[in-house]
Amino acid sequence: MRSILISYAGYPFTPSSLMPDNGLANLAGALIEAGHETLILDYGTVDMIKRLYPEHIAQKTKPIYRKIFGTDGKSAKPSLVDLVVLKYFTYKLEKHQERVIDDIAAEVIAKIKEFKPDFIGFKLWNGDGFTGSIRIAETIKKEFPALKIFGGGPQVDIFKGHIYSATGVFDALIYAEGEEVITLLCDYCRGALPLSQIPNVMYREGPRIQENAVRWIENLDTLPYPLYDSDAYPSMAGNQKIKIIVLDESRGCPSHCAFCIQPVKSGTRLRLKSPRRVVDEISKIMRSHGVRAFRYAGSTTPLRHAAAIAREILDAGVTITYSSFGHIQKASDAEFEVLRQSGCYAIFFGIESGSSEVLQKGFGKRIDPDLIRQTLISCRNAGIFTVGSMIFPGPFETAMTEKESIELLTAIKPDSVPIQFPGIYPGTAWREMPHRYNFEITARDYEREMMKYKIKLLYPPGFWAPLPYRLNNMSYKEFTRKTEEFARALEDRGILTHISDDQALMAFHAGYGGEERRFRDQLRLAFLTGDVALIGEITSHINRSVMRKN
C-alpha cells in the first residue's frame, strides 16, 4: 500500500515549527517496517515562510513591529495610524496565505497523480493549520472522491469528534497513538479489515460518530525506528528544517494535573523506552543523518530514567547535545551532573506557581514550592540551562500568591521563565468543572469556537483574539494584561523570559550561548516579519553545528 502523510501547521511562527516532525517520522517508520511505501509532505520549512509572507508586505510591517517589540527602551511606540496600517496588511497577508493554501492543494493533487497513494493522512494542528488542512483535504476529495483521507495529530487528540462539526472530509480520525493503527488502516483501505475493529479511531456511521476504544503501545522498545531519509521525507534535504530530532524516551503521564492535556493525549500510565533502545536510536540517527542534537518528547520524564539513559550514552561513548522536560522530584546533584556530562544542555520544568495554595487548589498539583526550589537549583548548579515555566495568573491568584511566585523565581534564578496565561482544553478538569477552578466559559459552543482559534505564539496575548472564558472574574483582556505585567516584572529583575529548552539548545548551536535574550528578540522579529534571510542563515548555522563531527 502507498500513502502520503501531510503536515501543514500554517505559518511557522517559532523556530520550533522548523524542527522535523517526529510524529510523522514514527508513522512512516511503522509503514516501511510493515512493507508499505509512504511519502511525508511537511510544510514547516524555511521556504514556506517565504511563500506565506511576501516581501512587499514584510517591508510594510517590519517598521511597525519594531516599534511594538523594540527592546532598547528608546523605540517610538506605534501610533494609531501604525496600528491601522498593520491591521490592513494583516488582512492582505491572510488573503495571500489563503491563495498559497490553494497552491499547496494543487501541488498535492499533482503529487497524488504521480505517487498514486491508497490513502492520505493529515496531521491536524490548531488555528490556520487546522483550517488550511481542511481546505487542502476538501480540494483533494473533490478531485479524488474515492481516495481515503484520514486525520490525526494534536487537534484530534484535543477535540476528537467535534472535528466532524467543522468538516466531513475525513473518512476516519485517529487519536492517541498511531504507529500500530496506521498499518491497520492499510488493511482497511484494501478491504481486509473494517474500521470497527481498529482501535484509536472515530468515524461517522450514519448520523452518529463511532469512537473505538483506545489501545496504548505497552512496550515502547517495539516501536519502529523513525524515518528521516530525504527520499521519503523531502523537507529533510538541505537546510529547510532545523535538524534537532525529537526522541520518544517515554510516554504517558500519571499526574492528573487539572489543566494538562497530556494524560488525554498519551495516557495516564507512564511508559518508558529502555535506555539501551534510546541510545540505539540516537546512534542510528547519527550514522544515517549525522545529527548530534536531540530533544526528549516525554512530558514528565523521571529523573532516574533520564539519568539511566545518560549513563548509557556515556558508556556508549556517544557525543551529543540534547534537551528534555523535567519532573519536580527529590534529586541528587550527582544525577544532574551525569545528565550534564552526557550532553544534556537544557531541562524544562513546569513550575506553574510559587504558591502552595494556587498549585493545589488551582492546578491540582501537590508539589511543595520548596521542592521546586531545590530541584531547579540543583539543575542550575550542575551547569544545565534551567527552564522554569509559569502559568500566570492562575486560578485563585492574589497579590500575595503573585508575590510568592516572584520570590520563588528570584531565589531560583532560572535561566529562563516561559510564561503563559491559563488555557482550557477539552478533557481536562478545567474544562469539565470550570467553576470549581474559578473559570467561567462564555461561549455557547466552546469546542467548536476553539477548534478554529488562531494562536499567535510570538505575539503578546493582548494581540490575540479574546478567548471565550473568564478567570477569577476577569475578562480575557484583564487577565492577559496581568500575564504581560508579570513577564515585565521578571525581566526587570534580570530574569530572562520566553525561551524554552529546545530554543536554548538552538541558541547554543547558533552561536548565541549566553546571549539567549538576543537570540529570542532577533528571531521573534524575524518570524513576525517574514525575514527569511535571517531565519535561513540561523537555520544553516544550527545545522552545521549539530551535524559537525567531533
N, C-alpha and C positions, 0 to 999 in steps of 0.2 A: 504494500500500500504506500501511497505517496501523500504528503501533506505539506502545507505551508503554514508556518506559525508567525503571527504578526504582532508587533508591539508598536502602537502609536500612542504616546502619552501626551501629545500636544507639544507646545513649545517647551524645550528643555530649560527650565528656569534655574536650575542649580547645577554645579559640577557633578553632583551625584547622579543626575539624569544621564550623564555620558558614560557611566560605568556599564560594563557588559551585563546583560540580563541573565542572571544565574538561573532564574525560574525556567525560561525558555531553553537555556542550555541543558538543564536537567531533563526536560521533556524530550528534547532532541536526542540526548544520550539514551533515554529509555526506548525511543523508537528505533534508533540504529541498532541497539543491542537485540531488539526483537526481530531484526531483519527487514525493517521498513526504511524508506527514504524520506527525508524531510529537508525543508529549507526555512531558515529564520530570516524574516524581514524586520529588522529592528531600526526604527526611525529616530532613536535617541542618539543623534550623531552631530558632529560639528557642522557638516554640510546642511543638515536640517535647520540649524539656526539661521544660516544664510538664506535658505529658501523661505523660511517663515517670517523673517524680519528684513525686508528690503532696505537697501542703503539709503534711498531717498527719505524714508520715514525715520530711519536711525539718525540722520543728520538733523532732523527737526526736533526729535525728542531728547537727544543727548544733553543739550544745554539745560533743559528743564529738569531732567533727572539729576544733573549735577547740583542744581540748587536744592532739590528735595533731599538728596543724600550726601550733600557736602559734609566732609568730616574735618575740615580745617577750622571751623568756627568762624570763618570770615566770608563764606559764600553768601550771596544775596538770597533771601527767601523767595520762593516762587510767587509771582503776582497773580491776581485773579485772571488776567489775560493769559498768563502761562498755563494755568490750570484748564482754562477753556481750550487753548490750543492742544494741550496734552489729551484732553477728552476727545477732541476731534480726530487726532491722529491715532488714538487708541481704537476708535471706531473704524478708521481706514485700515488699521493693522488687522483687526478682526475679520474684515471683509476679504483682505488679501489672503489671510490664512485659510478661510473657507475655500478659496479658489485653489490653494495648494492642496488641501484635502481632496478635492475633486481630481487634481492631477495625480495624487498618490493612488486614488482608486483606479484611475486609468492605467497606471503603471502596474498595479497588482493584477488587473484583468489581463494585461499583456503577458505577465509572468505566468498566470494560470494557463493561458493558451499554450505557452511554451513548456511548462513543467507538468501540466495535466495532473493536478493533485486529486485525490479522492475526497479530501476534506480540507477546510480552512479552520485554523484555531486563532482566536483573538485573545490577547491578554488585555483585559479591560482595566483602565485607570480612571481617576476622577476627572471632573471638570472638562476641559477641552479634549482631553484624551478619551473620555467616555463618549461625548457627543460626536467627536471626529471619527472614532472607531465605528460607531453605529452608522454614520453616513457612508463610510467606506464599505462596510458589510452590506448595507442595503443596496448600494450600487452593484456590488458583486452578485447579490441574489437576483437582481433584475436581469443581469446578463447570463447567469447560470442558475436557473431556478431549482435544478435538481441537485446542485452541489451542497453537501452538508457543511454548515457553518456552526462552530461551537465557540462559546465564550468562557473565559476563566479569569483568574487573577484577583487582585485585591478588591476590585469593585464588586465582584461576585461574592467573595467571602463576606463582605460587609452588608450588601443589600439583597443578595440571593434572589428570590422570586420577584421582588419588586422591580427588577430589571425588565420583566415582561410587561410592565405597565408603560415602559418607555419605548419598547420595540418588540416585534415578534420575529425578528430576523434570525434568531439563534435556534437551531434545532435542539440544542441542549446547552445547559450551563454547568460548568464543573467547579465545585468548591472544595475546600480543604486541600488535600494533596493530590497531585495529578499524574505522578510517574507511572503508577500501575493502571490508572484509569485510561490514560491516552492510548495504551496498547489495546485495551478492551474496546475503545471506540473504533479502532481499526476493524475489529471483528464485527462491530455493529454496522459499519459502512459497507462491509462486504456481505451483509445479511446473515451472519452466523450467530449473532447474539442480540437480543432485544435490549433496549435501554432500561427496562425494568429490572434487569439482572446486573446492572453496572452500578457500583457504589459511587457516592460523591457526585451524583448528577441530579439535576432537576430539569424537567421538560414539561411542555404543555400536553395535556391529554384531554382534548375537547376544551371545555371552559375551565377545567381545573389545572393547577400546577402540581405535578407529582414530584416530590422530593424524596429521593432514595436515602437510605441510611449511610452515615459516614463510616469510612474504614481508614484507619491510620496505618502507616507503614511502621511496624513494630521494630524491626531491625534495620537501622539506618545504614549499616555496613552492606546491605544487599542492594542499595541504590546504585544504579548505573553511573559511570563516570560522566560528568557533563561534557557537552560537545562545544568546542570553541574554534574548530577548524574553519578557516575563512571561506572554503568552498561551500560549506553548508551554512555558514554564518558570515555573509559578505561584509557586514559592518565591522568585523574584527580586522579587516585588512587596513594597512596604513595607520593613520592617526585619527580615525573617526571616533574612536572610543578611548576613554581613559582606562588603561589596561590594569586596573586593580580588580582582582577576581574575588567574588563573594563565595565563601565556602559554608556548606551546611554541616557545622560541627555538632549541632543539637537542634531539636525541635520540641515545641510544646512549652506550656507554662502553667504550673500548678498554683500560682499566687492568687488568682481571682481578684485582682485589683478592680475597683468599681468602675474605672474609666477606660480600661485597656481592652483592645480588640484581639490581642494575641491569643488568648485561650480559645476564642471563636475560630481564628484562622488556623491555628496549629495544634489545637487540642490542649487538654488540661493535665496531661501526663507528660513529664519531662522524659524525652528520649535522647540518648547520647550516641553519637558516632564514635567508634573506638579511636583512641589516639593513633594507633597504627594505620588505620584506614585514612584518617585525616592527613597524615604525613605522606602516605602513598599517593593521595590525590594531589597534594602540593607538589610532590616530586614529578608526577606525570605531567602536570600543567607546566612546570618549569622545563621539562625535557621537550615537550611538544611546542610550547609557545614562548619560552624564555622569560615568562612573567615571574617576578620575585616579590610581588606585593599583593596582600590579601586582606579580606575583611571577613570576620565570622558573622554568620547570618542569625544565629540564635539570639533570642530576645532576653534570655535570662541564664546565660552561660555560667554554671557554677565555677567558682574559682578553682576548686580542686580539680575539675575536669580540664579547665584551661591550663593549669599547671602541669597536669599529666601530659597533655599534648605538647606543652613547651619542652618538657624533658625528652619526649620522643623526638622533637625537632633537633634538640641539641645532640642526642645520641646518634641521629642520622647524619649529622654534620651539614644540615641544610641551612643556607644563609638567606634569610628573607626578612621583610618587614611586614607587619600586619596590625590591624586594629580589631577591637571587639567590644561588644556590650559586656557590662559587668553586673554583678549581683551584690547588693549590700549584704554583707555577712561577716562573721568573725574571720579574720585572715591574718596570717603571719607575714612579717616583712619578707621572709625567705620566699614565700610563694610569689609575691610581686617581683622579687629580684630574679627568679627563674624565668618569669614571663619576659622581663626586660632583656635578659641575656639571650632569649630565644628569638628576639626580634620584635617583640610587642612594642609598638610605638605609642598607641593611644587606646584608652578604655573609656567607654561611655556608661555613666551610671545615671539611673533615673532617681533623682532626689525627690522631686515634685514640691516639697515644702520643708521648712525647718521647724515647723510646729507639730508637736505630737498630736495635738487636738485635730488639726486640719488633716494630717496624714491618716489618722484613724477614722474620723468622722466623715471627712470629705472624699478621701481617696481609697479607703478600705485597705490601707497599708499599716500593718502592725510592726513598724520599724522605729527604733529609738533614734532620734537625731544624733545622739552621742555615738551610736554605731556607724551612722553615716559619716560623721566627722572622722572617726578612727580609720574607716575603710579608705576614704579618699586621701587622707593624709599619708597613709601607708603607701598608697599607689603613687602619689607625688614624690614621696621620699625615695622611691625606687628609680626615679628618673623617667617615669611613664607620663605622657601627656594625658592629664586627667580632666575628663569632661563630666560636669555635674548638671544634668538637665532639670529645669524647673517648669512647673505648670502654675501660672500666676495670672490673676488671683484664683485661688482655689475655693471650693465651696466652704462657706462659713469663715472666709478670710476677714480679719480685722486689722486695725493698725498695729495691735500688739503681735499678732501672728506674722504680719509682714516684717516687723522688727526682728522677730526670732529667725526668720529666713535670712535676712541680711546679715545678722550677727553670725549665723552658722557659716554662710558663704565667706564672710570676712575672715573667720577663723581658719577655714579650709584653704582658701585662696586657690580654687580650681584653676586650671589653665584656661578653661572656657566654660561658660554657662549658657547653653541654648535655652531660650525662654519662649514658651508658647502659652496662649490662653486656652482654657478648657474646651475640648471638642467632644461632642456627644455622638457616639457611634451605636448603630443598632446592635443588639445582642449584649450590650454592657449593662451593668446595674444603673449607670447614669441615665440610660435610655429607658430601661424597664421601670425604674422607680425615681423619676426626676425630682419629685417634690421632697423625697427623703434626703436628697443631696442639694437642696436649695436651688434647683433649676425650675424654670417654667418654660415649657415648649409652646411657642406661639404659632406654629404652622399647623394648618388643618391636616395636611398630609406630609409629615416631616420627612419620611424616607424618599418620597418622590421628589421633593424640593431639594434635598441634599444630594441626590444622585448626580444632579447636573451642576452643583455648586462649583465655582471656579476658585481653587485655592491658589493664591498668588504668593508663592513661597518666599520670594525675596522682598516683597513689599512689607512695610509695617502694617499691622492688622487694620489700622484706620483707613487704609486704601482698599480694603476688601469690601465686597458687598455685605451688608448686615446679615448675620446669621439669625435663624428663626428661634431663638431662645433667650431667656433672661437668666442671670446668675446673681444670687444674693440681692435680688430685687433691683438689679442694674440692667440697663439696656446693653446691647452689643457695643454701641459706641462708648458707653461709660466703662464697661469692664475691660475693653481692649485699650482704652486710654491708660488704665492702670497697668496693663502689661507693658506698654511703652515706657511709662514713668519708672517702673521697676527696673527695666533694662538700663535706662539712663542713670539710675541711682547706682547700679553696679559698675557701669563704665566710669562714673565719677570717682569710684573707689579704686579704679585701676584694674577692675576685673573684666577680662575680655568676654564678650557675649557672642552667641550665634555662630560658633564653629563646632561642628560635630566631629566625632572621632575619624570618620573617613576623610573629611575635609582637612583635618590636621595632618593626616597621612599624605594627602595630596600636596599640601603646602610644603611639607618636608621634601618630597620628591621634586617639587617645582623650584626648590632653592629658596623657599621662604621660611625655613625653620627659624623660629624665634621672631618672625615677623608675620604671624598669623593674622593680625588685625589688618595689615596692608594687603595681604592675600585676600581676605574677606571683602574688603572695600573695593579693591580693583575688580574682582570677579563679579561682585554684586552689580556694579555699574555696567560691566561688560555684558552680562546676561540681560540686564534690563534694556540695554540699548542695542543689542544685537551686534556687539563688537566682535565679529567672528575672527578677525585677525589676531586679537589678543587671546581669545579663547583657544584658537588653534595653536598659537605659539606656546601657551602654557600646557596644553594637552600634549604637544610633541615633547616638551621638556620633561614632563612627568613620565611619559612612555620611555624616553631614552634612559631615564634614571631607573625605572622599575625593571627594565629589560637589560640593564648593564650587567655584564659578567664580572663577578668579584674575584 
